[in-house]
């Protein structure tokens, strides 16, 4: 295989590697939004997931336990969001911001309490590639798609599974109805609060896992603010993707492409200031939103709390 194809394979593999946090956080945001819950705490939840996932992996030596702990931590944040907005009917945006700040604080506090200040950063083993027998032997395609870590496979299968669930099953149609018209869904026997609770919790779990991906794949250690705005980009990605699992996956490919391009240009040592390159994903987000926002179709009841007693009146 010549150098050209090796370069193409390297770039394509890196892009697939980079989509994971965008896909997981974007699908988590989409799930809650489909029942009317607008979560804006992604950045904080991802930071908590990164911190907790790293700590549990470091203490137990198991990345699987670290990922599980990160999902549980994210799920608790989702539970809190659902409780305050569905049960107490508090403002979703305010609660989301509060959870974001709590997440940021906890993510730095926990490592200092459990590990303390060290001269050298503690490290955990990063996730290894898992070649799929047979498929990984296909030239070029096998190298790109079938020699990845487990969370790359999971994020793609998750997107396909969510699309099938939302658009090909009765339960998925009922779930979408909650976010479009909860009064009508309620009158048809759909349990609106239960739908909001489980989507918020599952969405938080996916965001926590998205955060845990960063130390387990990129760095092998936890650093403050290591999410670097990916949580905020996940919100933009969800709007860009029209709150649909398939288009969110496509959008994640675009965001990952921009991120990989920015880092590659830095490595090449061009005269372009690295501060400008770091801005590229956010500039791309603004441009994308300018062209796509008018066409974006959001759930009609997004961000609004549902009061069943008022409906009865």
C-alpha positions as CSV (number, residue, x, y, z in Angstrom):
1,X,0.0,0.0,0.0
2,X,1.5,3.3,-1.0
3,X,1.9,6.4,1.1
4,X,-1.2,8.1,-0.3
5,X,-3.5,5.4,0.8
6,X,-1.8,5.2,4.2
7,X,-2.4,8.9,4.7
8,X,-6.1,8.6,3.7
9,X,-6.6,5.6,6.0
10,X,-4.9,7.5,8.9
11,X,-7.1,10.6,8.4
12,X,-10.3,8.6,8.1
13,X,-9.5,6.4,11.2
14,X,-8.8,9.6,13.2
15,X,-12.1,11.2,12.1
16,X,-14.0,8.1,13.2
17,X,-12.1,8.1,16.4
18,X,-13.1,11.8,17.0
19,X,-16.8,11.5,16.3
20,X,-17.5,9.5,19.5
21,X,-17.9,12.2,22.1
22,X,-20.0,14.3,19.6
23,X,-22.2,11.4,18.7
24,X,-22.8,10.3,22.3
25,X,-23.4,13.7,23.7
26,X,-25.5,14.7,20.7
27,X,-27.7,11.6,20.9
28,X,-28.1,12.1,24.6
29,X,-29.3,15.7,24.0
30,X,-31.6,14.5,21.3
31,X,-33.2,11.8,23.5
32,X,-34.2,14.3,26.2
33,X,-35.3,16.9,23.6
34,X,-37.7,14.3,22.0
35,X,-39.7,14.4,25.2
36,X,-39.4,18.2,25.7
37,X,-36.4,18.3,28.1
38,X,-33.7,20.7,26.8
39,X,-30.5,19.8,28.6
40,X,-27.8,22.5,28.5
41,X,-25.5,20.9,31.1
42,X,-23.6,18.7,28.6
43,X,-20.3,20.4,29.2
44,X,-20.5,19.9,33.0
45,X,-21.8,16.3,32.7
46,X,-19.1,15.3,30.3
47,X,-16.5,16.8,32.6
48,X,-17.9,14.7,35.5
49,X,-18.0,11.7,33.3
50,X,-14.3,12.2,32.4
51,X,-13.3,12.7,36.0
52,X,-15.3,9.8,37.5
53,X,-14.5,7.5,34.6
54,X,-10.8,8.2,35.0
55,X,-10.8,7.9,38.8
56,X,-12.6,4.5,38.8
57,X,-10.4,3.2,36.0
58,X,-7.3,4.4,37.9
59,X,-8.4,2.8,41.2
60,X,-9.7,-0.4,39.8
61,X,-7.5,-0.9,36.7
62,X,-10.7,-1.5,34.7
63,X,-11.8,0.8,31.9
64,X,-15.1,-1.1,31.8
65,X,-15.8,-0.1,35.4
66,X,-14.7,3.4,34.7
67,X,-17.2,3.7,31.8
68,X,-19.9,2.3,33.9
69,X,-19.2,4.7,36.7
70,X,-19.2,7.6,34.3
71,X,-22.5,6.6,32.9
72,X,-24.0,6.3,36.4
73,X,-22.7,9.8,37.3
74,X,-24.2,11.2,34.1
75,X,-27.4,9.4,34.8
76,X,-27.6,11.0,38.3
77,X,-27.3,14.4,36.6
78,X,-30.1,13.4,34.2
79,X,-32.2,12.3,37.1
80,X,-31.7,15.6,38.9
81,X,-32.7,17.5,35.7
82,X,-35.8,15.4,35.3
83,X,-36.8,15.7,38.9
84,X,-36.5,19.5,39.1
85,X,-38.2,20.1,35.8
86,X,-40.8,17.3,35.6
87,X,-41.7,17.0,39.3
88,X,-41.0,20.5,40.6
89,X,-41.6,22.2,37.2
90,X,-38.6,24.5,37.6
91,X,-37.1,26.4,34.6
92,X,-35.2,23.9,32.4
93,X,-32.5,26.4,31.3
94,X,-31.7,27.6,34.9
95,X,-31.5,24.0,36.2
96,X,-29.3,23.0,33.3
97,X,-26.9,25.9,33.9
98,X,-26.8,25.0,37.7
99,X,-26.0,21.4,36.8
100,X,-23.3,22.6,34.4
101,X,-21.5,24.6,37.2
102,X,-21.9,21.7,39.7
103,X,-20.4,19.4,37.1
104,X,-17.4,21.7,36.5
105,X,-16.7,22.1,40.2
106,X,-17.1,18.3,40.9
107,X,-14.8,17.3,38.1
108,X,-11.9,19.2,39.6
109,X,-12.7,18.6,43.2
110,X,-12.9,14.7,43.0
111,X,-9.4,14.1,41.7
112,X,-7.9,16.4,44.3
113,X,-9.7,14.6,47.1
114,X,-9.1,11.1,45.9
115,X,-5.7,11.3,44.4
116,X,-4.3,14.6,45.6
117,X,-1.7,16.8,43.9
118,X,1.0,14.7,42.2
119,X,4.2,15.8,40.4
120,X,3.5,13.4,37.5
121,X,0.0,12.8,36.2
122,X,-1.5,9.4,37.0
123,X,-2.2,7.4,33.9
124,X,-4.7,4.7,32.9
125,X,-4.5,2.3,30.0
126,X,-6.3,3.6,26.9
127,X,-8.8,1.6,25.0
128,X,-7.3,-0.8,22.4
129,X,-8.6,-1.3,18.9
130,X,-10.7,-4.4,18.5
131,X,-10.4,-5.8,14.9
132,X,-13.5,-7.5,13.7
133,X,-12.5,-10.9,12.3
134,X,-12.9,-11.1,8.5
135,X,-14.2,-7.6,8.0
136,X,-10.9,-6.0,9.3
137,X,-9.0,-7.8,6.5
138,X,-10.8,-5.9,3.7
139,X,-8.3,-3.5,2.1
140,X,-8.7,0.2,3.1
141,X,-12.3,-0.2,4.3
142,X,-11.4,-2.8,6.9
143,X,-8.6,-0.7,8.2
144,X,-10.9,2.4,8.6
145,X,-14.1,0.9,9.8
146,X,-13.4,-2.4,11.5
147,X,-10.2,-1.7,13.5
148,X,-11.5,0.7,16.0
149,X,-12.1,0.8,19.8
150,X,-15.4,-0.5,21.2
151,X,-16.9,3.0,21.7
152,X,-16.6,3.8,18.0
153,X,-18.6,0.7,17.2
154,X,-21.0,1.5,20.0
155,X,-21.6,5.1,18.9
156,X,-22.5,4.1,15.3
157,X,-24.7,1.2,16.3
158,X,-26.4,3.4,18.9
159,X,-27.3,6.0,16.2
160,X,-28.7,3.2,14.0
161,X,-30.6,1.7,16.9
162,X,-32.1,5.0,18.0
163,X,-33.2,5.8,14.5
164,X,-34.9,2.5,14.2
165,X,-36.5,2.9,17.6
166,X,-37.9,6.4,17.0
167,X,-39.1,5.9,13.5
168,X,-39.9,2.3,13.2
169,X,-41.6,1.3,16.5
170,X,-44.8,2.2,18.2
171,X,-43.0,3.1,21.4
172,X,-40.7,5.5,19.5
173,X,-43.7,7.2,17.9
174,X,-45.2,7.7,21.3
175,X,-42.0,9.1,22.6
176,X,-41.8,11.6,19.8
177,X,-45.4,12.6,20.5
178,X,-44.5,13.6,24.0
179,X,-42.1,16.2,22.7
180,X,-44.5,17.4,20.1
181,X,-47.8,17.5,21.9
182,X,-47.7,16.1,25.5
183,X,-51.4,16.8,26.0
184,X,-52.4,14.6,23.1
185,X,-49.9,11.9,24.1
186,X,-51.2,12.0,27.6
187,X,-54.8,11.6,26.4
188,X,-53.8,8.5,24.5
189,X,-52.4,6.9,27.6
190,X,-48.7,7.7,27.3
191,X,-47.0,8.3,30.6
192,X,-45.4,11.7,29.9
193,X,-43.5,12.1,33.2
194,X,-42.0,8.6,32.9
195,X,-41.0,9.2,29.3
196,X,-39.2,12.4,30.4
197,X,-37.5,10.8,33.3
198,X,-36.0,7.9,31.4
199,X,-34.9,9.9,28.4
200,X,-33.2,12.5,30.7
201,X,-31.5,9.8,32.6
202,X,-30.4,7.8,29.5
203,X,-29.3,11.1,27.9
204,X,-27.2,12.0,30.9
205,X,-25.6,8.5,30.9
206,X,-24.6,9.0,27.2
207,X,-23.1,12.4,28.1
208,X,-21.1,10.9,31.0
209,X,-19.8,8.2,28.7
210,X,-18.9,10.8,26.1
211,X,-16.7,12.5,28.8
212,X,-15.1,9.3,29.9
213,X,-14.0,8.6,26.3
214,X,-11.6,11.6,26.5
215,X,-9.1,10.3,29.1
216,X,-9.6,6.7,28.0
217,X,-8.7,7.3,24.4
218,X,-7.0,10.7,24.0
219,X,-4.8,11.4,27.0
220,X,-4.8,8.5,29.5
221,X,-5.2,11.0,32.3
222,X,-7.7,13.6,33.5
223,X,-7.0,17.3,33.1
224,X,-9.1,20.3,34.0
225,X,-11.5,21.5,31.3
226,X,-10.4,18.6,29.0
227,X,-13.8,18.6,27.3
228,X,-12.9,21.9,25.7
229,X,-16.3,23.0,24.6
230,X,-17.4,19.7,23.0
231,X,-20.5,19.7,25.3
232,X,-21.6,23.1,23.8
233,X,-20.8,21.9,20.3
234,X,-23.1,18.9,21.0
235,X,-26.0,21.3,21.5
236,X,-25.3,22.9,18.1
237,X,-24.8,19.5,16.6
238,X,-28.3,18.5,17.8
239,X,-29.9,21.5,16.2
240,X,-27.8,21.0,13.1
241,X,-29.0,17.4,13.0
242,X,-32.6,18.4,13.2
243,X,-33.0,16.3,16.4
244,X,-32.7,13.1,14.3
245,X,-30.2,10.3,15.2
246,X,-29.1,9.7,11.6
247,X,-28.4,13.3,10.8
248,X,-26.7,13.8,14.1
249,X,-24.3,11.1,13.1
250,X,-23.6,12.8,9.8
251,X,-23.1,16.1,11.6
252,X,-20.7,14.5,14.0
253,X,-18.6,13.5,11.1
254,X,-18.4,17.1,10.0
255,X,-17.5,18.4,13.4
256,X,-14.9,15.7,13.8
257,X,-13.4,16.5,10.3
258,X,-13.0,20.2,11.4
259,X,-11.4,19.2,14.7
260,X,-9.0,16.7,13.0
261,X,-8.1,19.3,10.4
262,X,-7.3,21.9,13.0
263,X,-5.0,19.6,14.9
264,X,-3.3,18.3,11.8
265,X,-2.5,21.8,10.6
266,X,-1.0,22.6,14.0
267,X,1.2,19.5,13.8
268,X,2.4,20.6,10.3
269,X,3.8,23.7,11.9
270,X,2.3,26.3,9.6
271,X,2.4,30.0,10.2
272,X,-1.2,30.1,11.1
273,X,-1.6,31.0,14.8
274,X,-2.7,27.9,16.8
275,X,-5.3,30.1,18.6
276,X,-7.0,30.6,15.3
277,X,-6.9,26.8,14.6
278,X,-8.4,26.1,18.0
279,X,-11.3,28.4,17.0
280,X,-12.0,26.6,13.8
281,X,-14.6,24.1,15.2
282,X,-16.6,27.0,16.8
283,X,-16.3,29.2,13.6
284,X,-17.6,26.2,11.6
285,X,-20.4,25.8,14.1
286,X,-21.5,29.4,13.6
287,X,-21.4,29.1,9.8
288,X,-23.3,25.8,9.9
289,X,-25.9,27.3,12.2
290,X,-26.4,30.4,10.0
291,X,-27.3,28.2,7.1
292,X,-29.1,25.4,8.8
293,X,-31.0,27.0,11.7
294,X,-33.9,28.2,9.7
295,X,-34.5,24.7,8.3
296,X,-33.9,23.0,11.7
297,X,-37.1,21.3,13.0
298,X,-37.1,21.2,16.7
299,X,-39.6,19.3,18.9
300,X,-42.6,21.7,19.4
301,X,-42.6,21.3,23.2
302,X,-38.8,21.6,23.6
303,X,-37.8,23.3,26.8
304,X,-41.3,23.5,28.2
305,X,-42.6,21.8,31.4
306,X,-45.8,19.8,31.3
307,X,-48.5,20.2,33.9
308,X,-51.1,17.5,33.7
309,X,-53.4,19.2,36.2
310,X,-53.6,22.3,34.0
311,X,-54.5,20.1,31.1
312,X,-57.4,18.7,33.0
313,X,-58.7,22.2,33.7
